[in-house]
Amino acid sequence: MGLIERLAGESGYGQQHTAVVRGARVMARWALLAEQHIGTGEGRDWSIKVLGHVEGTREEAVAALREHAEKYKPQHPLRPKRRALYRDGDSFLLVQDGSWQVFHCRFMVAEQLYDSAV
């Protein structure tokens, strides 16, 4: 098994949390998360999506998250006129101009501490 485990389209909630040992260091399991608006108009709500998991260091998880953020296609707008990706520490912000308004999507890594389904 490679160091980076990509589980595109799968939340991983039912998976067992296991640590990866590299030398004398124990690596954590990191969730790659995207937070975006769903719905339109007054009915818009925030929704979070688990893009995948990385077993390794936080730096490796952030590198994998950046790849996801660069390729990610949020629900809105359907046909973006412009895309801009920003980084703030270990998180990313994707801003897209639509025909009528601007949409944004936030990306972050979070260490998985517990999963009740395991």
Secondary structure as the mmCIF struct_conf table of DSSP 4:
data_model
#
loop_
_struct_conf.conf_type_id
_struct_conf.id
_struct_conf.beg_label_comp_id
_struct_conf.beg_label_asym_id
_struct_conf.beg_label_seq_id
_struct_conf.end_label_comp_id
_struct_conf.end_label_asym_id
_struct_conf.end_label_seq_id
BEND BEND1 LEU A 3 ILE A 4
TURN_TY1_P TURN_TY1_P1 ALA A 8 GLY A 9
TURN_TY1_P TURN_TY1_P2 TYR A 13 GLY A 14
BEND BEND2 GLN A 15 GLN A 15
HELX_LH_PP_P HELX_LH_PP_P1 GLN A 16 HIS A 17
STRN STRN1 VAL A 20 ARG A 22
TURN_TY1_P TURN_TY1_P3 GLY A 23 ALA A 24
STRN STRN2 ARG A 25 ILE A 38
BEND BEND3 GLY A 39 GLY A 39
HELX_RH_3T_P HELX_RH_3T_P1 GLY A 41 GLY A 43
STRN STRN3 ASP A 45 GLY A 56
HELX_RH_AL_P HELX_RH_AL_P1 ARG A 58 LYS A 71
BEND BEND4 GLN A 75 HIS A 76
BEND BEND5 LEU A 78 ARG A 79
BEND BEND6 LYS A 81 LYS A 81
STRN STRN4 ARG A 82 ASP A 88
TURN_TY1_P TURN_TY1_P4 GLY A 89 ASP A 90
STRN STRN5 SER A 91 ASP A 97
BEND BEND7 SER A 99 TRP A 100
STRN STRN6 VAL A 102 GLU A 111
TURN_TY1_P TURN_TY1_P5 SER A 116 ALA A 117
#
